[in-house]
C-alpha cells in the first residue's frame, strides 16, 4: 500500500511538472512574439526582464528602478479604479499586463517640456500635423490585446507622467475587453479626442 501511494505521488509530481513546463514553453513563445513586435516598432532590444511589486511584467532596454516600477503599478491602480467606476470587470489585474520600456526618441516636446516619447510609424496619422516625416512621437503604443501589452518610453524623472501614460494606454485595452463599441470610437486619435477616455 505504501509503495502504491509512493508511486502515485511520483506520477502526480511528474504530471504537475509537465504542466508547468508546457505553460512555461507557451509563455516563452508568447514573450518572443511580443518582444519581436516591440523590437520591430521601436528598433530597440529588450534584454532586461522585471516585475513590478503588483505583478506587471516588464521588458526594458535598461533595468527599471523601483520608482519606475511603482509608477507603473500606480498607473494601473488608477486605471482599474476608473474602470470599475464604469462597471467594467475584465482585465483588472496587474498581472494581466506586459509593458515594454523603450529608449526615448526625444525627451522634450515642441514646447521644450520634458516628454520622453517614442517614434512610431505614422500610419493613419500620415499627412496630419502629427506626421514628422513618416513617424509620429507617442507617449505609448499598444502592442497586443491578447495578451495585453504596450510600449512606453524610458523616463528619468517626472514619474507621475509614467503613471499617466500607463493609465491612458491601458484604457484602450480595458475598452477592447469590456466595451468594444466604445473602444472602436476611441482607438484612433487621428480623428480627434484624447485621454483620459474613462472618467
C-alpha positions in Angstrom: 0.0 0.0 0.0 2.8 2.4 0.9 4.6 1.5 -2.3 1.4 2.3 -4.3 1.0 5.6 -2.5 4.6 6.5 -3.3 4.2 5.6 -7.0 1.0 7.7 -7.2 2.8 10.6 -5.6 5.6 10.3 -8.2 3.1 10.2 -11.0 1.4 13.3 -9.6 4.6 15.2 -9.3 5.6 14.3 -12.9 2.2 15.3 -14.2 2.4 18.7 -12.4 6.0 19.2 -13.6 4.9 18.5 -17.2 2.1 21.1 -17.0 4.4 23.7 -15.5 7.0 23.0 -18.3 4.3 23.2 -21.0 3.0 26.5 -19.6 6.5 27.9 -19.4 7.1 26.9 -23.0 3.8 28.5 -24.1 4.7 31.7 -22.2 8.1 31.8 -23.8 6.6 31.6 -27.3 4.2 34.5 -26.5 7.0 36.5 -25.0 9.1 36.0 -28.1 6.2 37.3 -30.3 5.7 40.3 -28.1 9.4 41.1 -28.0 9.7 40.8 -31.8 6.8 43.2 -32.2 8.3 45.7 -29.7 11.7 45.5 -31.4 10.1 46.0 -34.9 8.3 49.1 -33.8 11.0 50.8 -31.6 14.2 49.4 -33.1 15.4 48.6 -29.6 16.5 45.4 -27.9 14.8 44.4 -24.6 17.4 42.4 -22.7 16.0 43.2 -19.2 13.1 41.4 -17.5 11.5 42.6 -14.3 8.2 42.5 -12.5 6.5 45.3 -10.6 5.6 44.7 -6.9 2.0 44.1 -8.1 2.9 41.7 -10.9 3.1 43.7 -14.1 5.6 42.0 -16.4 8.2 44.5 -17.7 10.8 44.2 -20.5 13.2 47.0 -20.8 16.2 48.4 -22.6 17.7 49.0 -19.1 16.9 47.9 -15.6 14.0 50.0 -14.3 14.4 51.3 -10.8 11.9 50.7 -8.0 10.3 54.2 -8.5 9.6 53.4 -12.2 8.1 50.0 -11.3 5.9 51.7 -8.6 4.8 54.4 -11.0 3.7 51.6 -13.5 1.7 49.9 -10.7 0.1 53.2 -9.7 -1.0 53.9 -13.3 -2.7 50.5 -13.4 -4.2 51.0 -9.9 -5.7 54.3 -11.1 -6.9 52.7 -14.3 -8.6 49.8 -12.6 -10.4 52.2 -10.2 -11.9 54.2 -13.0 -12.7 51.0 -15.0 -14.7 49.7 -12.0 -16.5 53.0 -11.8 -17.5 52.5 -15.4 -18.8 49.0 -14.5 -16.0 47.1 -16.3 -14.7 43.9 -14.9 -12.3 42.3 -17.3 -8.5 42.7 -17.3 -8.4 44.4 -13.9 -5.3 42.6 -12.5 -1.8 44.0 -12.7 -0.6 40.5 -13.8 -2.8 40.7 -16.9 -0.3 43.2 -18.4 3.1 43.4 -20.0 5.0 46.7 -20.6 8.0 47.3 -22.7 10.2 50.3 -21.8 11.9 51.6 -24.9 14.6 54.2 -25.4 13.0 57.7 -25.8 13.5 59.0 -29.3 13.0 62.5 -27.9 12.9 63.8 -24.3 11.3 67.3 -24.9 8.2 68.2 -26.9 7.8 71.1 -29.2 7.2 73.4 -26.2 10.5 72.2 -24.7 8.7 70.4 -21.9 10.0 67.1 -20.6 8.2 64.5 -22.7 10.0 61.2 -23.3 8.3 59.7 -26.4 8.9 57.0 -28.9 8.9 57.5 -32.7 6.4 55.1 -34.3 5.2 54.7 -37.9 2.7 57.5 -38.7 0.1 55.0 -40.1 -3.4 56.7 -40.0 -1.7 59.9 -38.9 0.2 60.3 -42.2 -0.2 63.8 -43.5 -1.6 65.2 -40.3 0.0 67.8 -38.0 1.4 64.8 -36.0 3.3 63.4 -39.0 7.1 64.1 -38.6 8.2 62.5 -41.8 6.7 59.0 -41.8 6.5 58.7 -38.0 4.8 60.4 -35.0 6.0 60.8 -31.4 3.9 58.9 -29.0 4.0 58.5 -25.2 3.0 54.9 -25.7 1.6 52.4 -28.1 -0.5 49.2 -27.7 1.4 46.2 -29.0 -1.2 43.4 -28.4 -4.7 42.9 -27.0 -4.3 39.2 -26.1 -2.2 39.2 -24.0 -2.4 42.9 -23.0 0.8 44.6 -23.9 2.1 48.1 -24.7 5.3 50.1 -25.0 6.2 53.3 -23.3 9.4 55.4 -23.3 12.0 55.3 -20.6 11.8 58.1 -18.0 14.5 59.5 -15.7 12.1 62.0 -13.8 8.5 63.1 -13.7 7.3 59.6 -12.9 3.8 60.8 -12.5 3.9 61.1 -16.3 4.7 57.4 -16.4 1.6 56.6 -14.3 -0.5 58.8 -16.6 0.8 57.1 -19.8 0.2 53.6 -18.3 -3.3 54.6 -17.4 -4.0 56.1 -20.8 -2.6 53.3 -22.9 -4.3 50.8 -20.6 -7.7 52.5 -21.4 -7.5 51.1 -24.9 -7.0 47.6 -23.6 -9.7 47.9 -20.9 -12.2 49.1 -23.5 -11.2 46.4 -26.0 -12.0 43.7 -23.5 -15.1 45.4 -21.9 -16.8 47.7 -24.3 -15.9 47.1 -28.0 -18.2 49.8 -29.3 -16.6 52.5 -27.1 -13.2 51.1 -28.0 -13.9 51.4 -31.7 -14.9 55.1 -31.2 -11.8 56.0 -29.3 -9.0 53.7 -30.5 -7.9 56.1 -33.3 -6.9 59.6 -32.0 -6.3 60.8 -35.6 -10.0 61.8 -35.9 -9.9 63.7 -32.6 -10.3 63.0 -28.9 -7.7 62.0 -26.4 -7.1 60.8 -22.9 -8.4 60.3 -20.4 -11.2 58.4 -22.1 -12.6 57.0 -18.9 -13.9 59.4 -16.2 
